[in-house]
């Protein structure tokens, strides 16, 4: 396995060496690092000292003959460790000199100003400001005029040498950060390589702060491209300085996670080791930055979600609406929800009131409820009341009412206003919640469909119509627009979405045919295509166990596996797991429903299950809905399982 994974790093090793030329100060290697249960192969930097190589810092000398060189490296690191948290503030003399540099309008004036300064007055901080000011002025001046200054190259090299030899880590990192602006200053390849080597050396050996290491990695990412191989080596410095991680720099540390390819997991685990000691000190902006970066990196853990839920509950009074949108989007993407998070959302709605919320916030709350099947009266009534009272803000042609400001990547996928309308209506329909103001709510839905029908996508129109059917409010005014050649052209003929949209269209046609007397359907021909339908393997296995117990129930006969019902669409929702006949001759269809078909924390069936019951009743059948998780727990208790089945058979209507 080691040899196979080693080949993955070969191209990047060449890149590392090319970035560190002409200095032969560093080499590279690969180690196996165990962090709890996590074992990874990670790239590491190796420093060449004398005739031997040492892996930088806490990963030991390569062999026992290198003790002398290793001690020299360790002493050098310890000597500079006092500078780790020390960031020097500019003195009054430095600020005065920088002010004079800022007031100059030509490059030649800067050269004359530098000539009058003493050697002690040109500190690394002043040298950096002078370089930046020269770059700014030369970008405005004519290049031929700039070349006339014969001392230009010597002055620039002197300033760069002052930064390199000054020992000021903050200025060194700032110079590296602004190197994109400094590159036009001339042929400084040797100084650029030395500057890069010093930054990499100090970052890998833990001589920089966490924020400075993060800035170095971002600069490497900007200079060398996405997921720079050399940036992946700097996890060593982060591990060394892990004790410095706190609420002031955690956002900087998390911001580099999407930029790392191989070492992002070990950096994330290092972060998680420190987070429990200060999570309650996070500000809303910092916490949202952490969520945003972790989501962008594709990382996450149950422990992180639990900590952030506790933080959200503790800091609820400080959250703005955009902070709440980011938090809900993060938990929806992570698939994490618990009772505390549900109470937090309900408390926010009660505290802010229904009339003061933005449409984007209402859509985020509805999406949260829909994602986790939360049939909360507070959340759903907030969404429905706001939709009725602010229906003019839900306009298809308008831009989002709460744009994804602040650069939050989690909000970049926030739906536009047609999506906000869709998610609110879907939440009430699929969660089987009748709005308080039914007349006003469905009048607002009809108004949006009639005025902005073409602005909605085909799937959004079908979702809104199906949600209305779940609530027994049938969209008769729009079925001619749906079952219309112009609308059917919007349904893709192929691709992954085509079959899903066709199934929704068939389900809508079937539901209106069964339940709506004024509907002259069916409009679509029966689907006779030969295709398979995915079934829940858990329900299929449990059905074999439940069948013998069902046969033992008094008055039940003809227990057998069921196939598709020809009068209903070919969909997993309409595939019974077992069928049987009751003593009164009524035919029963048993459905072993997974937890996602019930409201969270209850056994209340959602809107699609309620629709299925009504449709089966129209066909002369009775639906027996049984929670799959509950029956799986009763398998070891046959008597209790038979009693549960008998009660369900008797109660079926």
C-alpha positions as CSV (number, residue, x, y, z in Angstrom):
1,X,0.0,0.0,0.0
2,X,2.9,2.4,0.8
3,X,4.4,1.9,-2.6
4,X,1.1,2.4,-4.4
5,X,0.4,5.7,-2.6
6,X,3.9,6.9,-3.0
7,X,3.4,7.3,-6.7
8,X,0.7,9.8,-6.0
9,X,3.2,12.3,-4.7
10,X,5.9,11.9,-7.4
11,X,4.7,14.8,-9.6
12,X,4.3,17.0,-6.6
13,X,7.8,16.3,-5.3
14,X,9.2,17.6,-8.5
15,X,7.1,20.7,-8.1
16,X,8.4,21.2,-4.5
17,X,12.0,21.0,-5.7
18,X,11.4,23.4,-8.5
19,X,9.9,25.9,-6.2
20,X,12.8,25.8,-3.8
21,X,15.6,26.3,-6.3
22,X,18.3,27.6,-6.4
23,X,18.6,26.8,-2.7
24,X,19.2,23.2,-1.8
25,X,18.2,23.8,1.8
26,X,15.1,21.5,1.6
27,X,14.3,18.0,0.5
28,X,11.1,16.1,0.9
29,X,9.8,12.8,2.1
30,X,6.6,11.0,3.1
31,X,5.7,9.7,6.6
32,X,2.8,7.7,8.0
33,X,1.1,9.8,10.7
34,X,-1.4,8.3,13.2
35,X,-3.8,10.8,14.8
36,X,-6.2,8.8,16.9
37,X,-7.9,6.4,14.5
38,X,-6.8,8.5,11.5
39,X,-3.7,7.1,9.7
40,X,-2.4,9.1,6.7
41,X,0.5,9.2,4.4
42,X,1.6,12.9,4.4
43,X,4.4,14.8,2.6
44,X,7.0,16.4,4.9
45,X,9.8,18.8,4.3
46,X,13.4,17.7,5.1
47,X,16.2,20.1,5.9
48,X,19.7,19.4,4.7
49,X,22.3,20.1,7.4
50,X,25.9,19.0,6.9
51,X,25.9,15.7,5.1
52,X,22.6,14.5,6.7
53,X,18.9,15.2,6.3
54,X,16.4,15.8,9.0
55,X,12.7,15.9,8.8
56,X,11.7,19.3,10.1
57,X,10.9,19.5,13.8
58,X,8.9,16.9,15.7
59,X,9.4,14.0,13.5
60,X,12.9,13.1,14.7
61,X,16.3,12.6,13.0
62,X,16.5,10.0,10.3
63,X,19.0,7.9,12.3
64,X,21.0,8.0,15.5
65,X,24.2,9.3,13.8
66,X,22.6,12.7,13.3
67,X,22.2,13.8,16.9
68,X,24.5,16.8,16.5
69,X,22.8,18.2,13.5
70,X,19.4,17.6,15.0
71,X,20.3,19.5,18.2
72,X,21.5,22.4,16.1
73,X,18.2,22.5,14.3
74,X,16.3,22.2,17.6
75,X,18.3,25.0,19.2
76,X,17.7,27.2,16.2
77,X,14.0,26.6,16.4
78,X,13.8,27.1,20.2
79,X,15.8,30.4,19.8
80,X,13.2,31.8,17.5
81,X,10.1,30.3,19.2
82,X,9.8,33.4,21.4
83,X,8.9,35.4,18.3
84,X,5.9,33.1,17.6
85,X,3.2,35.2,19.2
86,X,5.1,38.5,19.1
87,X,3.9,40.9,16.3
88,X,5.9,44.1,16.5
89,X,4.0,47.3,16.3
90,X,5.5,50.1,14.2
91,X,7.2,52.8,16.1
92,X,6.4,56.5,15.8
93,X,9.5,57.1,13.7
94,X,8.5,54.3,11.3
95,X,5.0,55.6,11.0
96,X,6.3,59.1,10.3
97,X,8.7,57.8,7.6
98,X,5.9,55.7,6.0
99,X,3.7,58.8,6.0
100,X,6.4,60.7,4.1
101,X,6.5,57.8,1.6
102,X,2.7,57.9,1.1
103,X,2.8,61.6,0.4
104,X,5.4,61.2,-2.4
105,X,4.1,61.3,-5.9
106,X,7.1,60.0,-8.0
107,X,9.5,57.1,-7.7
108,X,12.5,59.4,-7.9
109,X,11.3,61.2,-4.8
110,X,11.2,57.9,-2.9
111,X,14.8,57.2,-3.9
112,X,16.0,60.6,-2.6
113,X,14.0,60.1,0.6
114,X,15.7,56.8,1.2
115,X,19.1,58.3,0.6
116,X,18.5,60.8,3.4
117,X,17.5,58.1,5.9
118,X,19.9,56.5,8.3
119,X,20.6,52.8,8.2
120,X,18.8,52.2,11.4
121,X,15.8,54.1,10.1
122,X,15.2,51.6,7.2
123,X,13.6,48.8,9.2
124,X,12.0,45.8,7.6
125,X,8.6,47.5,8.1
126,X,9.7,50.6,6.3
127,X,11.4,48.6,3.5
128,X,8.2,46.8,2.8
129,X,6.2,50.0,2.7
130,X,8.7,51.5,0.4
131,X,8.6,48.5,-2.0
132,X,4.8,48.6,-2.1
133,X,4.8,52.4,-2.7
134,X,7.4,51.9,-5.5
135,X,5.2,49.3,-7.1
136,X,2.1,51.5,-6.9
137,X,3.9,54.5,-8.5
138,X,5.6,52.6,-11.2
139,X,2.3,51.1,-12.3
140,X,1.2,54.6,-13.1
141,X,4.4,55.9,-14.6
142,X,5.7,55.2,-18.1
143,X,8.0,52.2,-18.1
144,X,10.7,54.0,-20.1
145,X,10.8,56.8,-17.6
146,X,11.2,54.3,-14.7
147,X,14.2,52.7,-16.4
148,X,16.1,56.0,-16.5
149,X,16.7,55.8,-12.8
150,X,20.1,54.0,-12.7
151,X,20.0,53.3,-9.0
152,X,16.6,51.6,-9.2
153,X,17.7,48.0,-9.1
154,X,20.3,48.5,-6.4
155,X,17.7,50.3,-4.2
156,X,15.1,47.5,-4.7
157,X,17.7,44.8,-3.9
158,X,18.8,46.7,-0.8
159,X,15.2,47.0,0.4
160,X,14.5,43.3,-0.2
161,X,17.7,42.3,1.6
162,X,16.6,44.5,4.6
163,X,13.3,42.5,4.7
164,X,15.1,39.1,4.4
165,X,17.7,39.9,7.1
166,X,15.6,41.9,9.5
167,X,14.1,38.9,11.4
168,X,10.6,40.5,11.4
169,X,8.3,37.6,10.7
170,X,5.2,39.8,10.2
171,X,7.0,41.9,7.6
172,X,8.4,38.8,5.9
173,X,5.0,37.3,5.5
174,X,3.5,40.5,4.4
175,X,6.2,40.9,1.7
176,X,5.5,37.4,0.5
177,X,1.8,38.1,0.5
178,X,2.3,41.2,-1.7
179,X,4.8,39.5,-4.0
180,X,2.4,39.6,-6.9
181,X,2.6,43.4,-6.8
182,X,6.4,43.3,-6.2
183,X,7.2,41.0,-9.2
184,X,7.1,43.8,-11.8
185,X,9.9,45.6,-9.9
186,X,12.6,43.8,-11.8
187,X,14.6,40.6,-12.1
188,X,14.6,39.5,-8.5
189,X,14.4,35.8,-9.0
190,X,17.1,35.0,-6.5
191,X,15.6,37.2,-3.8
192,X,12.2,35.8,-4.6
193,X,13.4,32.3,-4.1
194,X,15.1,33.2,-0.9
195,X,12.0,34.9,0.4
196,X,9.9,31.9,-0.4
197,X,12.3,29.6,1.2
198,X,12.4,31.6,4.4
199,X,8.6,31.7,4.6
200,X,8.3,28.0,4.0
201,X,11.1,27.2,6.5
202,X,9.6,29.3,9.3
203,X,6.1,28.1,8.6
204,X,7.1,24.4,8.6
205,X,9.2,24.8,11.8
206,X,6.5,26.6,13.8
207,X,8.2,30.0,13.9
208,X,5.1,31.8,12.6
209,X,1.8,32.3,14.1
210,X,-1.3,30.4,12.9
211,X,-2.5,33.4,11.0
212,X,0.8,33.9,9.4
213,X,1.0,30.3,8.3
214,X,-2.5,30.6,6.8
215,X,-1.4,33.7,4.9
216,X,1.7,31.9,3.6
217,X,-0.4,29.0,2.4
218,X,-2.9,31.4,0.7
219,X,0.0,33.1,-1.1
220,X,1.5,29.8,-2.2
221,X,-2.0,29.0,-3.5
222,X,-2.2,32.3,-5.4
223,X,1.4,31.9,-6.9
224,X,1.5,28.2,-7.6
225,X,-2.0,27.4,-8.5
226,X,-4.9,25.4,-6.9
227,X,-4.0,22.9,-4.2
228,X,-0.2,23.7,-4.3
229,X,1.9,20.8,-3.4
230,X,4.3,22.8,-1.3
231,X,1.4,24.2,0.7
232,X,0.5,20.6,1.7
233,X,3.9,20.3,3.5
234,X,3.1,23.1,5.9
235,X,0.8,21.1,8.1
236,X,3.9,20.4,10.2
237,X,4.0,24.0,11.4
238,X,0.3,23.9,12.3
239,X,0.8,20.7,14.3
240,X,3.7,22.3,16.2
241,X,1.8,25.5,17.0
242,X,-1.6,23.7,17.7
243,X,-1.7,25.1,21.2
244,X,-1.9,28.6,19.7
245,X,-5.3,27.9,18.0
246,X,-8.0,30.1,19.6
247,X,-11.0,32.1,18.7
248,X,-8.9,34.9,17.1
249,X,-7.3,32.7,14.4
250,X,-9.6,29.7,13.9
251,X,-11.2,31.4,10.9
252,X,-7.8,32.0,9.3
253,X,-6.9,28.3,9.9
254,X,-10.2,27.0,8.5
255,X,-9.9,29.2,5.4
256,X,-6.9,27.2,4.2
257,X,-8.7,23.8,4.4
258,X,-10.1,24.0,0.8
259,X,-6.6,24.9,-0.4
260,X,-5.0,21.7,0.9
261,X,-5.2,18.4,-1.0
262,X,-3.6,15.7,1.2
263,X,-3.1,17.3,4.6
264,X,-6.5,19.0,5.1
265,X,-7.8,16.1,7.3
266,X,-4.9,16.2,9.7
267,X,-5.2,20.0,9.9
268,X,-8.9,19.6,10.5
269,X,-8.3,17.0,13.3
270,X,-5.8,19.4,14.9
271,X,-8.4,22.1,14.8
272,X,-11.0,19.8,16.4
273,X,-8.6,18.9,19.2
274,X,-8.5,22.6,20.3
275,X,-12.0,23.7,19.5
276,X,-13.7,22.3,22.7
277,X,-11.6,24.7,24.8
278,X,-12.9,28.0,23.4
279,X,-16.0,27.3,21.2
280,X,-18.2,29.6,23.4
281,X,-15.9,32.6,22.6
282,X,-16.6,32.5,18.9
283,X,-18.2,35.5,17.3
284,X,-21.1,35.0,14.8
285,X,-18.8,36.0,11.9
286,X,-16.0,33.7,13.0
287,X,-18.4,30.7,13.5
288,X,-20.0,31.3,10.1
289,X,-16.6,31.5,8.5
290,X,-15.7,28.1,10.1
291,X,-18.9,26.6,8.8
292,X,-18.4,28.0,5.3
293,X,-14.7,26.8,5.0
294,X,-15.4,23.4,6.4
295,X,-18.3,22.9,4.0
296,X,-16.2,24.1,1.0
297,X,-13.4,21.7,2.0
298,X,-15.9,18.8,2.1
299,X,-15.0,18.0,5.7
300,X,-17.0,17.7,8.9
301,X,-17.7,15.5,11.8
302,X,-20.5,14.7,14.3
303,X,-18.5,16.3,17.1
304,X,-18.1,19.6,15.1
305,X,-21.9,19.7,14.4
306,X,-22.7,19.1,18.0
307,X,-20.4,21.9,19.1
308,X,-21.8,24.3,16.5
309,X,-25.3,23.5,17.6
310,X,-24.4,24.3,21.2
311,X,-22.8,27.6,20.0
312,X,-25.9,28.5,17.9
313,X,-28.1,27.9,20.9
314,X,-25.8,30.0,23.2
315,X,-25.3,32.9,20.7
316,X,-28.8,33.0,19.3
317,X,-29.4,36.6,20.5
318,X,-26.3,37.7,18.5
319,X,-27.3,36.1,15.2
320,X,-28.4,38.3,12.3
321,X,-30.7,36.8,9.7
322,X,-27.7,36.1,7.4
323,X,-25.9,34.3,10.2
324,X,-28.9,32.1,10.7
325,X,-29.1,31.4,7.0
326,X,-25.5,30.3,6.9
327,X,-26.0,28.1,10.0
328,X,-29.1,26.4,8.7
329,X,-27.5,25.9,5.3
330,X,-24.5,24.3,7.0
331,X,-26.5,21.8,9.0
332,X,-28.7,21.0,6.0
333,X,-25.6,20.2,4.0
334,X,-24.1,18.2,6.9
335,X,-27.3,16.3,7.4
336,X,-27.3,17.0,11.1
337,X,-30.3,17.9,13.2
338,X,-31.3,17.3,16.9
339,X,-33.9,18.6,19.3
340,X,-31.6,21.5,20.4
341,X,-31.3,22.8,16.8
342,X,-35.0,22.6,16.2
343,X,-35.7,24.5,19.4
344,X,-33.1,27.1,18.3
345,X,-35.0,27.7,15.0
346,X,-38.3,28.0,16.9
347,X,-36.9,30.4,19.4
348,X,-35.5,32.6,16.7
349,X,-39.0,32.8,15.0
350,X,-40.7,33.7,18.3
351,X,-38.1,36.3,19.1
352,X,-37.9,38.0,15.8
353,X,-41.6,37.8,14.9
354,X,-43.1,36.7,11.6
355,X,-43.4,40.2,10.0
356,X,-39.8,41.3,10.4
357,X,-38.1,38.3,8.7
358,X,-36.6,38.5,5.2
359,X,-37.9,36.1,2.5
360,X,-34.5,34.5,2.3
361,X,-34.7,33.7,6.0
362,X,-38.2,32.3,5.7
363,X,-37.0,30.1,2.8
364,X,-34.0,28.9,4.9
365,X,-36.4,27.9,7.7
366,X,-38.7,26.1,5.3
367,X,-35.8,24.3,3.7
368,X,-34.5,23.3,7.1
369,X,-38.0,21.9,8.1
370,X,-38.3,20.2,4.7
371,X,-34.8,18.7,4.9
372,X,-35.3,17.0,8.2
373,X,-39.1,16.5,8.1
374,X,-39.7,18.8,11.0
375,X,-43.4,19.2,11.3
376,X,-43.2,22.2,13.7
377,X,-46.2,24.4,14.0
378,X,-44.0,27.4,14.8
379,X,-41.8,27.1,11.8
380,X,-44.5,26.2,9.3
381,X,-46.9,28.9,10.5
382,X,-44.1,31.4,10.4
383,X,-43.5,30.5,6.8
384,X,-47.2,30.5,5.8
385,X,-48.1,33.7,7.5
386,X,-45.0,35.5,6.1
387,X,-45.9,34.2,2.6
388,X,-49.4,35.6,2.9
389,X,-48.5,38.9,4.4
390,X,-45.4,39.6,2.2
391,X,-46.5,37.9,-1.0
392,X,-45.5,40.9,-3.1
393,X,-41.8,40.3,-2.1
394,X,-41.9,36.8,-3.6
395,X,-41.6,38.0,-7.1
396,X,-40.2,35.8,-9.9
397,X,-38.5,38.6,-11.8
398,X,-36.8,40.2,-8.7
399,X,-33.3,39.5,-7.4
400,X,-33.0,37.6,-4.1
401,X,-34.2,39.7,-1.2
402,X,-31.2,38.6,0.9
403,X,-28.2,38.2,-1.5
404,X,-25.3,36.0,-0.5
405,X,-23.3,38.9,0.9
406,X,-20.1,38.5,2.9
407,X,-18.8,35.9,0.4
408,X,-20.5,33.0,2.1
409,X,-20.2,30.0,-0.2
410,X,-23.0,28.2,1.7
411,X,-25.4,30.9,0.5
412,X,-24.4,30.8,-3.1
413,X,-26.8,27.9,-3.7
414,X,-29.7,29.8,-2.1
415,X,-32.7,29.7,-4.4
416,X,-34.0,32.8,-6.2
417,X,-37.5,34.0,-5.4
418,X,-39.2,31.3,-7.5
419,X,-37.3,28.8,-5.5
420,X,-38.4,30.6,-2.3
421,X,-42.0,30.2,-3.3
422,X,-41.5,26.6,-4.2
423,X,-39.8,25.7,-0.9
424,X,-42.5,27.3,1.2
425,X,-45.3,25.6,-0.6
426,X,-43.5,22.3,-0.6
427,X,-42.8,22.5,3.1
428,X,-46.4,22.8,4.0
429,X,-47.6,20.2,1.5
430,X,-45.0,17.5,2.0
431,X,-45.1,17.9,5.8
432,X,-49.0,17.8,5.8
433,X,-49.6,21.1,7.5
434,X,-52.7,23.1,6.7
435,X,-51.9,26.8,6.8
436,X,-53.8,28.9,9.3
437,X,-55.1,31.3,6.6
438,X,-55.9,28.7,3.9
439,X,-57.8,31.1,1.7
440,X,-55.1,33.7,1.7
441,X,-52.3,31.2,1.3
442,X,-53.6,29.4,-1.7
443,X,-54.7,32.7,-3.3
444,X,-51.1,33.8,-3.0
445,X,-49.9,30.6,-4.6
446,X,-52.4,30.9,-7.4
447,X,-51.3,34.6,-8.0
448,X,-47.7,33.6,-8.3
449,X,-48.4,30.8,-10.7
450,X,-50.7,32.9,-12.9
451,X,-48.3,35.9,-13.0
452,X,-45.0,34.1,-13.2
453,X,-45.7,30.7,-14.6
454,X,-43.0,30.9,-17.2
455,X,-40.4,32.0,-14.6
456,X,-40.7,28.8,-12.7
457,X,-38.9,25.7,-13.9
458,X,-40.8,22.7,-14.9
459,X,-39.9,20.8,-11.7
460,X,-40.9,23.8,-9.6
461,X,-44.3,23.9,-11.2
462,X,-44.9,20.2,-10.6
463,X,-43.7,20.4,-7.0
464,X,-46.1,23.3,-6.3
465,X,-49.0,21.5,-7.9
466,X,-48.2,18.2,-6.0
467,X,-47.9,20.1,-2.7
468,X,-51.4,21.6,-3.3
469,X,-52.7,18.1,-4.0
470,X,-51.3,16.8,-0.7
471,X,-53.3,19.5,1.1
472,X,-56.4,18.7,-1.0
473,X,-56.4,22.0,-2.9
474,X,-56.4,21.0,-6.5
475,X,-54.8,23.3,-9.1
476,X,-57.6,23.1,-11.7
477,X,-56.8,26.5,-13.1
478,X,-53.4,25.4,-14.2
479,X,-53.8,21.8,-15.4
480,X,-54.3,23.0,-18.9
481,X,-51.0,24.9,-18.8
482,X,-49.2,21.8,-17.3
483,X,-50.6,19.2,-19.7
484,X,-49.7,21.4,-22.7
485,X,-47.3,20.7,-25.5
486,X,-45.4,24.0,-24.7
487,X,-44.9,22.9,-21.1
488,X,-44.1,19.3,-21.9
489,X,-41.3,20.6,-24.2
490,X,-39.6,22.0,-21.0
491,X,-39.4,18.5,-19.6
492,X,-36.0,17.1,-20.7
493,X,-36.1,14.1,-23.0
494,X,-33.0,12.5,-21.5
495,X,-30.6,12.7,-18.7
496,X,-30.8,12.0,-15.0
497,X,-33.7,14.5,-14.4
498,X,-35.9,13.3,-17.2
499,X,-37.4,10.2,-15.5
500,X,-37.9,12.0,-12.2
501,X,-39.9,14.8,-13.9
502,X,-41.9,12.3,-15.9
503,X,-42.8,10.4,-12.7
504,X,-43.9,13.6,-11.0
505,X,-46.0,14.4,-14.0
506,X,-47.6,11.0,-13.9
507,X,-48.2,11.2,-10.1
508,X,-50.0,14.6,-10.6
509,X,-52.1,13.2,-13.4
510,X,-53.0,10.2,-11.4
511,X,-53.8,12.2,-8.2
512,X,-56.1,14.6,-10.0
513,X,-57.8,11.7,-11.8
514,X,-58.6,9.9,-8.5
515,X,-59.5,12.9,-6.3
516,X,-60.7,15.8,-8.4
517,X,-64.2,15.4,-9.9
518,X,-63.7,18.4,-12.2
519,X,-60.6,16.9,-13.8
520,X,-61.1,15.3,-17.2
521,X,-58.3,12.9,-17.1
522,X,-56.1,10.9,-17.3
523,X,-54.2,13.2,-19.7
524,X,-51.2,10.9,-20.0
525,X,-51.0,7.4,-21.5
526,X,-50.1,4.6,-19.1
527,X,-46.4,4.0,-18.8
528,X,-45.7,0.5,-20.3
529,X,-42.0,0.9,-20.6
530,X,-39.8,-1.9,-19.1
531,X,-37.8,-0.3,-16.3
532,X,-36.7,-1.2,-12.8
533,X,-37.6,0.7,-9.7
534,X,-35.2,0.9,-6.8
535,X,-36.7,-0.6,-3.6
536,X,-35.5,-0.2,0.0
537,X,-33.4,-3.2,0.8
538,X,-34.2,-2.9,4.5
539,X,-37.9,-3.2,3.9
540,X,-37.5,-6.1,1.5
541,X,-35.5,-8.1,4.1
542,X,-37.9,-7.3,6.9
543,X,-40.9,-8.3,4.8
544,X,-39.6,-11.9,4.7
545,X,-39.4,-11.9,8.5
546,X,-42.8,-10.2,9.0
547,X,-44.7,-12.5,6.5
548,X,-44.9,-15.6,8.8
549,X,-46.0,-13.5,11.8
550,X,-48.7,-11.9,9.6
551,X,-50.0,-15.3,8.6
552,X,-50.4,-16.2,12.3
553,X,-52.7,-13.2,12.9
554,X,-56.3,-14.3,13.3
555,X,-58.5,-13.5,10.3
556,X,-55.7,-12.8,7.9
557,X,-55.2,-14.9,4.7
558,X,-53.5,-14.8,1.3
559,X,-50.3,-13.2,2.6
560,X,-47.9,-12.8,-0.3
561,X,-45.3,-10.5,-1.7
562,X,-46.8,-7.7,-3.7
563,X,-46.0,-6.2,-7.1
564,X,-46.6,-2.9,-8.7
565,X,-50.2,-1.6,-8.7
566,X,-51.2,-1.1,-12.4
567,X,-53.5,1.8,-11.7
568,X,-50.8,3.9,-10.0
569,X,-47.5,5.3,-11.2
570,X,-44.4,3.1,-11.1
571,X,-42.7,4.6,-8.1
572,X,-41.2,3.2,-4.9
573,X,-43.9,5.0,-2.9
574,X,-46.6,2.9,-4.6
575,X,-44.9,-0.5,-4.3
576,X,-46.4,-2.5,-1.4
577,X,-44.1,-4.8,0.6
578,X,-46.9,-7.4,1.3
579,X,-50.5,-7.9,0.5
580,X,-53.1,-9.9,2.4
581,X,-56.9,-10.3,2.8
582,X,-58.8,-9.4,6.0
583,X,-61.6,-11.5,7.4
584,X,-64.2,-9.1,5.9
585,X,-62.8,-9.7,2.5
586,X,-61.0,-6.3,2.3
587,X,-57.7,-6.4,0.5
588,X,-54.8,-4.8,2.4
589,X,-51.5,-3.4,1.2
590,X,-48.7,-3.4,3.8
591,X,-46.0,-0.7,3.5
592,X,-42.9,-0.9,5.7
593,X,-42.0,2.8,5.7
594,X,-38.5,4.1,6.5
595,X,-38.2,6.9,9.1
596,X,-37.8,9.5,6.3
597,X,-41.5,9.1,5.4
598,X,-42.7,10.2,8.8
599,X,-42.4,13.6,10.6
600,X,-39.3,13.8,12.7
601,X,-39.7,12.3,16.2
602,X,-43.3,11.2,15.5
603,X,-45.2,8.6,13.5
604,X,-47.3,11.1,11.7
605,X,-47.2,10.2,8.0
606,X,-46.1,12.9,5.6
607,X,-48.1,14.3,2.7
608,X,-47.2,11.7,0.1
609,X,-48.3,8.9,2.4
610,X,-51.6,10.6,3.1
611,X,-52.1,10.9,-0.7
612,X,-51.3,7.2,-1.1
613,X,-53.9,6.2,1.5
614,X,-56.6,8.2,-0.3
615,X,-55.7,6.8,-3.7
616,X,-55.8,3.2,-2.4
617,X,-59.1,3.8,-0.8
618,X,-60.4,4.9,-4.2
619,X,-59.2,1.6,-5.6
620,X,-61.0,-0.4,-2.9
621,X,-57.8,-1.2,-1.1
622,X,-56.6,-0.3,2.4
623,X,-53.1,0.9,3.2
624,X,-51.4,-0.4,6.3
625,X,-48.5,1.9,7.1
626,X,-46.0,0.4,9.5
627,X,-42.8,2.1,10.7
628,X,-39.8,0.0,9.6
629,X,-37.6,0.9,12.5
630,X,-40.3,-0.1,15.1
631,X,-41.0,-3.4,13.4
632,X,-37.2,-4.2,13.2
633,X,-37.0,-3.8,17.0
634,X,-39.9,-6.1,17.5
635,X,-38.5,-9.0,15.5
636,X,-36.9,-10.5,18.6
637,X,-40.3,-10.4,20.3
638,X,-42.6,-12.4,18.1
639,X,-45.7,-12.1,20.4
640,X,-45.3,-8.3,20.5
641,X,-44.8,-8.2,16.7
642,X,-48.0,-10.3,16.1
643,X,-50.0,-8.0,18.4
644,X,-48.7,-4.9,16.5
645,X,-49.6,-6.4,13.2
646,X,-53.1,-7.4,14.4
647,X,-53.8,-3.9,15.6
648,X,-52.7,-2.4,12.3
649,X,-54.8,-4.8,10.3
650,X,-57.9,-4.0,12.4
651,X,-57.4,-0.2,12.2
652,X,-56.9,-0.2,8.5
653,X,-59.7,1.6,6.6
